[in-house]
Amino acid sequence: MNKFWIILSHTYMSRVKTKSFVISTVITLLLIVGMANFQSIVDMFADDQADKIAVIDETNELFDPLNQQVENTDENIQLISYEGTVEDGKNAVQDEDYSALLVLNYNDSMLPKASYFANNISEAGKQMTLTQQLQQLKISMATEQSGISEEMLAMINAPVEFQADALDKSAKTDEELNQARGIVYVMLFLLYMSVMLYGQMIATDVATEKSSRVMEILVSSASPVTHMFAKIVGIALLGLTQVILFIGVGYLLISSKKDELTGGFFEIFGIQDTSPTVYLYAILFFILGYLLYATLAAMLGSLVSRVEDVQQLIMPMVFLILIAFFIAMFGIGTPDSALVRISSFIPFFTPMVMFLRVGMLDVPVWEVSLSIGILIASIILLAIIGARVYKGGVLMYGRSSSLKDLKKAIVLSKKE
């Protein structure tokens, strides 16, 4: 057991001190801080002065109502009546006296139309605001021409009343689904990124040691099985270190900006009032999913002796992760479909898909228990097979780019 902890600590410390780990962790933390302070950063670089837009109203009727609507909508836009010609207005824009020129007129139906001139039309915000307000003005004038009252127009544009009620008392309400959707999204992306990143890290780490002949020394001092699981746990602790840092910094930022963020980000993703049970399932499926794919990654990594061959050999594992992720993304909209239900019992898809069902639906306990049982049994079976493959694989040298080498590795393990 002492050898296990030695290899584990060596795996952890050798990785945590690398420049790539430190740089990636620092960059991610900066991104978290930047996202939490995004609005403050935007405001810091924003120009406090409103954008002055020259307006030539060839109708002599549209400027006042449009100006009033814009003032009530966007304080960063200031419309200024311009008395010169269109060419004079364009020259004023080019001389940067104004940020843009707006020319108002009527079309054949005596409804508003406009031409917009600016040195750069890539800023869609101002154009969108002006377009929306002109659209509202057009609707108002069109309804007045047709004799439709404002009250009738408001009634026509009001959204239809549509209330969905579940007859099954155990089914989740629409509000509960919205609350669960956020943590489901976060969990799916976290599991996907963790398995992709740390799974490949395990496979690469094993291949690197083999290519440098360090593996021969390690195998002579500790059993390959001990070495494999020490690698898996060591990389897991490495990932846990990053996750704790990210969550810790994120929690501190959220706590300091609770009033600003509550009702915004959290309301959109429905994270505020999620049931604790969902978080418990998230942790459980995350751990089991990591163990499943990490064992597979270590097994595949032991078959190669060159780092260059790692990507090719672990490609089947990557495809499994991608398929599970795409099924889960599909299931966000239809969590009760046959594809999602069946996939939730397939071990390589269970961590993502069954967690999706648990978060979005009221899944019977026996189904969740069965899927977890199948997943744990698969991890144990894969660990047994993986240990034998790893035991023979670490002794295999030369080019390896085919899963047919699994049989060769098992044969070598029997000779030990």
C-alpha positions as CSV (number, residue, x, y, z in Angstrom):
1,M,0.0,0.0,0.0
2,N,2.9,2.3,0.7
3,K,4.0,2.0,-3.0
4,F,0.5,3.0,-4.1
5,W,0.8,6.3,-2.1
6,I,4.3,6.9,-3.4
7,I,3.2,6.6,-7.0
8,L,0.1,8.6,-6.3
9,S,2.0,11.5,-4.7
10,H,4.6,11.4,-7.5
11,T,1.9,11.6,-10.2
12,Y,0.1,14.4,-8.4
13,M,3.2,16.5,-7.6
14,S,4.8,16.1,-11.0
15,R,1.7,17.3,-12.7
16,V,0.7,20.1,-10.3
17,K,4.1,21.7,-10.7
18,T,4.1,21.7,-14.5
19,K,3.8,25.1,-16.3
20,S,0.8,23.8,-18.3
21,F,-1.2,23.1,-15.2
22,V,-0.3,26.4,-13.5
23,I,-1.0,28.5,-16.7
24,S,-4.3,26.7,-17.5
25,T,-5.4,27.1,-13.9
26,V,-4.5,30.8,-13.7
27,I,-6.1,31.5,-17.1
28,T,-9.4,29.7,-16.1
29,L,-9.4,31.6,-12.8
30,L,-9.0,34.9,-14.7
31,L,-11.9,33.9,-17.0
32,I,-14.1,33.2,-13.9
33,V,-13.2,36.6,-12.4
34,G,-13.7,38.3,-15.8
35,M,-17.2,36.7,-16.3
36,A,-18.3,37.7,-12.8
37,N,-17.2,41.3,-13.4
38,F,-18.1,41.4,-17.1
39,Q,-20.6,44.2,-16.8
40,S,-18.1,46.3,-14.7
41,I,-15.4,45.8,-17.3
42,V,-17.7,46.8,-20.1
43,D,-18.8,49.9,-18.2
44,M,-15.1,50.8,-17.5
45,F,-14.3,50.9,-21.2
46,A,-17.6,52.4,-22.2
47,D,-17.9,56.0,-23.3
48,D,-20.1,57.9,-20.9
49,Q,-21.2,60.4,-23.6
50,A,-24.2,59.5,-25.7
51,D,-23.8,58.8,-29.4
52,K,-25.0,61.8,-31.3
53,I,-27.0,60.9,-34.4
54,A,-28.0,63.6,-36.9
55,V,-31.5,63.2,-38.2
56,I,-32.9,64.7,-41.4
57,D,-36.7,64.5,-41.2
58,E,-38.0,65.0,-44.7
59,T,-41.6,64.4,-43.5
60,N,-41.4,67.1,-40.7
61,E,-43.6,64.7,-38.7
62,L,-41.5,61.7,-37.6
63,F,-38.6,63.2,-35.6
64,D,-40.5,64.2,-32.4
65,P,-42.3,60.9,-31.8
66,L,-39.2,58.9,-32.7
67,N,-37.0,61.0,-30.5
68,Q,-39.3,60.6,-27.6
69,Q,-39.4,56.8,-28.0
70,V,-35.5,56.6,-28.2
71,E,-35.1,58.8,-25.1
72,N,-37.3,56.4,-23.2
73,T,-35.5,53.3,-24.5
74,D,-31.8,54.0,-24.8
75,E,-30.0,56.8,-22.9
76,N,-26.8,56.2,-24.9
77,I,-28.4,57.5,-28.1
78,Q,-29.1,61.2,-28.7
79,L,-31.0,62.2,-31.8
80,I,-30.3,65.7,-33.1
81,S,-32.4,67.4,-35.8
82,Y,-30.1,68.3,-38.7
83,E,-31.1,71.1,-41.0
84,G,-28.5,70.6,-43.8
85,T,-28.6,68.4,-46.9
86,V,-28.0,64.7,-46.9
87,E,-24.5,65.3,-48.4
88,D,-23.7,67.8,-45.7
89,G,-24.8,65.3,-43.1
90,K,-22.6,62.5,-44.6
91,N,-19.6,64.9,-44.5
92,A,-20.4,65.8,-40.9
93,V,-20.4,62.0,-40.0
94,Q,-17.1,61.5,-41.9
95,D,-15.6,64.5,-39.9
96,E,-16.8,62.7,-36.8
97,D,-19.1,65.5,-35.7
98,Y,-21.8,62.9,-35.5
99,S,-21.6,59.1,-35.1
100,A,-24.3,58.5,-37.8
101,L,-26.9,60.1,-40.0
102,L,-30.5,59.0,-40.2
103,V,-32.8,60.2,-43.0
104,L,-36.5,59.8,-42.4
105,N,-39.2,59.6,-45.1
106,Y,-42.5,58.0,-46.1
107,N,-42.9,55.0,-48.4
108,D,-45.7,54.7,-51.0
109,S,-48.1,53.6,-48.2
110,M,-47.3,56.8,-46.2
111,L,-45.5,54.7,-43.6
112,P,-42.0,55.4,-42.1
113,K,-38.9,54.4,-43.9
114,A,-35.3,55.3,-43.1
115,S,-31.7,55.4,-44.5
116,Y,-28.8,55.1,-42.1
117,F,-25.3,56.3,-42.8
118,A,-22.2,55.7,-40.6
119,N,-18.4,55.4,-41.1
120,N,-18.7,51.9,-39.8
121,I,-22.0,49.9,-39.7
122,S,-20.6,47.0,-37.7
123,E,-22.1,48.3,-34.4
124,A,-25.5,46.6,-34.6
125,G,-26.8,47.9,-31.3
126,K,-27.6,51.5,-32.4
127,Q,-29.1,50.2,-35.7
128,M,-31.3,47.7,-33.8
129,T,-32.6,50.3,-31.4
130,L,-33.5,52.7,-34.2
131,T,-35.1,49.9,-36.2
132,Q,-37.2,48.7,-33.3
133,Q,-38.4,52.2,-32.5
134,L,-39.2,53.0,-36.1
135,Q,-41.1,49.7,-36.3
136,Q,-43.2,50.6,-33.3
137,L,-43.9,54.0,-34.9
138,K,-44.9,52.3,-38.1
139,I,-47.3,50.0,-36.3
140,S,-48.9,52.9,-34.5
141,M,-49.4,54.8,-37.7
142,A,-50.6,51.8,-39.6
143,T,-53.2,51.0,-37.0
144,E,-54.4,54.6,-36.9
145,Q,-54.8,54.6,-40.7
146,S,-56.8,51.3,-40.6
147,G,-59.0,52.5,-37.8
148,I,-57.8,49.9,-35.2
149,S,-57.6,51.3,-31.7
150,E,-54.5,51.1,-29.5
151,E,-56.5,48.9,-27.0
152,M,-57.4,46.4,-29.8
153,L,-53.8,46.4,-31.1
154,A,-52.5,45.6,-27.6
155,M,-55.0,42.8,-27.3
156,I,-53.9,41.3,-30.6
157,N,-50.2,41.4,-29.8
158,A,-50.7,40.1,-26.2
159,P,-49.3,36.5,-25.9
160,V,-51.8,33.7,-25.9
161,E,-52.6,32.2,-22.5
162,F,-51.2,28.7,-22.4
163,Q,-50.8,26.8,-19.1
164,A,-49.4,23.3,-19.0
165,D,-50.4,21.1,-16.0
166,A,-49.2,17.6,-15.4
167,L,-51.9,15.1,-14.5
168,D,-49.3,12.8,-12.9
169,K,-48.8,14.1,-9.4
170,S,-45.2,12.9,-9.3
171,A,-44.3,14.8,-12.5
172,K,-42.3,17.9,-12.1
173,T,-43.8,21.3,-12.8
174,D,-42.4,23.7,-15.4
175,E,-40.9,25.8,-12.6
176,E,-39.1,22.7,-11.2
177,L,-37.8,21.8,-14.6
178,N,-36.3,25.3,-15.1
179,Q,-34.7,25.0,-11.6
180,A,-33.1,21.6,-12.6
181,R,-32.1,22.6,-16.1
182,G,-29.2,24.8,-15.0
183,I,-27.4,22.2,-12.8
184,V,-27.9,19.6,-15.6
185,Y,-26.2,21.9,-18.2
186,V,-23.3,22.6,-15.8
187,M,-22.9,18.9,-14.8
188,L,-22.9,17.7,-18.4
189,F,-20.3,20.2,-19.6
190,L,-18.2,19.6,-16.4
191,L,-18.2,15.9,-16.8
192,Y,-17.6,16.1,-20.6
193,M,-14.6,18.5,-20.2
194,S,-13.2,16.6,-17.2
195,V,-13.3,13.2,-18.8
196,M,-11.8,14.5,-22.1
197,L,-9.0,16.4,-20.3
198,Y,-8.0,14.1,-17.5
199,G,-8.7,10.9,-19.4
200,Q,-6.3,12.0,-22.1
201,M,-3.9,13.2,-19.4
202,I,-3.8,9.7,-17.8
203,A,-3.2,8.0,-21.2
204,T,-0.5,10.5,-22.1
205,D,1.2,10.2,-18.7
206,V,1.5,6.4,-19.0
207,A,2.8,6.6,-22.6
208,T,5.3,9.3,-21.6
209,E,6.8,7.0,-18.9
210,K,7.0,4.1,-21.3
211,S,8.8,6.2,-23.9
212,S,11.4,7.3,-21.3
213,R,11.8,3.8,-20.0
214,V,10.8,4.9,-16.5
215,M,8.0,2.3,-16.6
216,E,10.6,-0.5,-16.4
217,I,11.8,0.9,-13.0
218,L,8.3,1.4,-11.7
219,V,7.1,-2.0,-12.7
220,S,10.0,-3.6,-11.0
221,S,9.2,-1.8,-7.7
222,A,5.4,-2.0,-7.7
223,S,2.8,-4.1,-9.4
224,P,1.3,-2.7,-12.7
225,V,-2.2,-2.9,-11.1
226,T,-1.0,-0.7,-8.2
227,H,0.6,1.6,-10.6
228,M,-2.6,1.9,-12.8
229,F,-4.9,2.8,-9.9
230,A,-2.3,5.2,-8.4
231,K,-2.3,7.0,-11.7
232,I,-6.1,7.2,-11.8
233,V,-6.4,8.5,-8.3
234,G,-3.4,10.9,-8.7
235,I,-4.9,12.5,-11.7
236,A,-8.3,12.6,-10.0
237,L,-6.8,14.6,-7.1
238,L,-5.2,16.9,-9.6
239,G,-8.5,17.6,-11.2
240,L,-10.1,17.9,-7.8
241,T,-7.5,20.6,-6.9
242,Q,-8.5,22.6,-10.0
243,V,-12.3,22.1,-9.4
244,I,-12.0,23.3,-5.7
245,L,-10.0,26.3,-6.8
246,F,-12.6,27.2,-9.5
247,I,-15.6,26.6,-7.2
248,G,-14.0,28.4,-4.3
249,V,-13.2,31.5,-6.4
250,G,-16.6,31.4,-8.1
251,Y,-18.4,31.1,-4.7
252,L,-16.5,34.0,-3.3
253,L,-17.3,36.2,-6.3
254,I,-20.9,35.1,-6.2
255,S,-21.2,35.9,-2.5
256,S,-19.7,39.3,-3.0
257,K,-22.1,40.1,-5.9
258,K,-25.1,38.2,-4.7
259,D,-27.5,41.2,-5.2
260,E,-26.2,41.8,-8.7
261,L,-26.3,38.2,-9.9
262,T,-29.5,37.0,-8.2
263,G,-32.3,37.0,-10.7
264,G,-30.0,37.3,-13.6
265,F,-27.6,34.4,-14.4
266,F,-29.1,32.2,-11.7
267,E,-32.7,32.9,-12.8
268,I,-31.8,32.1,-16.4
269,F,-30.1,28.8,-15.6
270,G,-32.5,27.9,-12.7
271,I,-29.8,27.2,-10.1
272,Q,-31.2,29.2,-7.2
273,D,-33.7,26.6,-5.7
274,T,-32.5,23.3,-7.1
275,S,-33.2,20.3,-4.8
276,P,-30.1,19.0,-2.8
277,T,-30.8,15.5,-4.2
278,V,-29.9,16.7,-7.7
279,Y,-26.5,17.9,-6.4
280,L,-25.9,14.6,-4.7
281,Y,-26.7,12.7,-7.9
282,A,-24.4,15.1,-9.7
283,I,-21.5,14.2,-7.4
284,L,-22.2,10.5,-7.6
285,F,-22.5,10.3,-11.4
286,F,-19.4,12.6,-11.8
287,I,-17.3,10.3,-9.7
288,L,-18.5,7.1,-11.3
289,G,-18.2,8.5,-14.8
290,Y,-14.6,9.6,-14.1
291,L,-13.7,6.2,-12.7
292,L,-15.2,4.4,-15.8
293,Y,-13.4,6.5,-18.4
294,A,-10.2,7.0,-16.4
295,T,-9.8,3.2,-16.1
296,L,-10.4,2.9,-19.9
297,A,-7.9,5.7,-20.6
298,A,-5.2,4.1,-18.4
299,M,-5.7,0.7,-20.1
300,L,-5.5,2.2,-23.6
301,G,-2.5,4.4,-22.6
302,S,-0.6,1.3,-21.5
303,L,-0.7,-0.1,-25.1
304,V,1.3,2.6,-26.6
305,S,5.0,3.4,-26.1
306,R,5.0,6.8,-28.0
307,V,3.1,9.9,-27.0
308,E,2.3,10.4,-30.7
309,D,0.2,7.3,-30.8
310,V,-2.0,8.2,-27.8
311,Q,-4.5,10.3,-29.7
312,Q,-5.2,7.6,-32.3
313,L,-5.7,4.8,-29.8
314,I,-8.0,6.7,-27.4
315,M,-10.2,7.9,-30.3
316,P,-12.9,5.2,-29.5
317,M,-13.1,6.5,-26.0
318,V,-13.5,10.1,-27.3
319,F,-16.3,9.0,-29.6
320,L,-18.1,7.3,-26.7
321,I,-17.9,10.6,-24.7
322,L,-19.1,12.6,-27.7
323,I,-22.1,10.3,-28.3
324,A,-23.1,10.4,-24.6
325,F,-22.8,14.2,-24.7
326,F,-24.9,14.6,-27.8
327,I,-27.6,12.2,-26.5
328,A,-27.7,14.3,-23.3
329,M,-28.0,17.5,-25.2
330,F,-30.8,16.0,-27.2
331,G,-32.4,14.8,-24.0
332,I,-32.5,18.3,-22.5
333,G,-35.6,19.0,-24.8
334,T,-37.0,15.5,-24.7
335,P,-35.9,13.8,-21.5
336,D,-38.6,11.1,-21.7
337,S,-37.8,9.9,-25.2
338,A,-37.1,6.2,-25.8
339,L,-33.6,6.9,-27.0
340,V,-32.8,8.7,-23.7
341,R,-34.4,6.0,-21.5
342,I,-32.5,3.2,-23.2
343,S,-29.2,5.1,-23.3
344,S,-29.4,5.8,-19.6
345,F,-28.8,2.1,-18.9
346,I,-25.7,1.8,-21.2
347,P,-22.7,2.2,-18.9
348,F,-20.7,4.5,-21.0
349,F,-23.7,6.8,-21.4
350,T,-25.2,6.5,-17.9
351,P,-23.2,9.2,-16.1
352,M,-24.5,11.9,-18.4
353,V,-27.9,10.5,-19.6
354,M,-29.2,9.1,-16.4
355,F,-28.2,12.2,-14.5
356,L,-30.1,14.2,-17.1
357,R,-33.2,12.1,-16.5
358,V,-32.9,12.4,-12.7
359,G,-32.5,16.1,-13.0
360,M,-35.4,16.7,-15.4
361,L,-37.9,13.9,-14.5
362,D,-39.2,12.0,-11.5
363,V,-37.4,8.7,-12.3
364,P,-38.4,5.6,-10.3
365,V,-35.9,4.7,-7.7
366,W,-35.5,1.2,-9.1
367,E,-34.4,2.6,-12.5
368,V,-31.8,4.9,-10.9
369,S,-30.5,2.0,-8.7
370,L,-30.4,-0.4,-11.7
371,S,-28.4,2.1,-13.8
372,I,-26.0,2.8,-10.9
373,G,-25.6,-0.9,-10.3
374,I,-24.8,-1.6,-13.9
375,L,-22.4,1.3,-14.0
376,I,-20.5,0.1,-10.8
377,A,-20.4,-3.5,-12.2
378,S,-19.0,-2.1,-15.5
379,I,-16.3,-0.2,-13.6
380,I,-15.3,-3.3,-11.7
381,L,-15.3,-5.4,-14.8
382,L,-13.4,-2.8,-16.8
383,A,-10.9,-2.5,-13.8
384,I,-10.3,-6.2,-13.8
385,I,-9.8,-6.4,-17.6
386,G,-7.9,-3.1,-17.5
387,A,-5.6,-4.3,-14.8
388,R,-4.6,-7.4,-16.9
389,V,-4.2,-5.3,-20.1
390,Y,-2.2,-2.7,-18.2
391,K,0.0,-5.4,-16.6
392,G,0.9,-6.7,-20.1
393,G,0.7,-3.4,-21.9
394,V,3.3,-1.6,-19.9
395,L,5.8,-4.2,-21.1
396,M,4.9,-3.8,-24.7
397,Y,7.2,-1.5,-26.8
398,G,7.2,-0.5,-30.4
399,R,4.5,1.1,-32.5
400,S,1.0,0.4,-31.4
401,S,-2.0,1.9,-33.2
402,S,-4.7,-0.8,-33.0
403,L,-7.0,-2.2,-30.4
404,K,-5.9,-5.7,-31.5
405,D,-3.0,-5.2,-29.1
406,L,-5.4,-5.7,-26.2
407,K,-5.2,-9.5,-26.8
408,K,-1.4,-9.3,-27.0
409,A,-1.3,-7.4,-23.7
410,I,-3.5,-9.9,-21.9
411,V,-1.3,-12.8,-23.1
412,L,1.8,-11.0,-21.8
413,S,0.1,-10.5,-18.4
414,K,-0.5,-14.2,-18.0
415,K,3.2,-14.8,-18.4
416,E,4.0,-12.6,-15.4
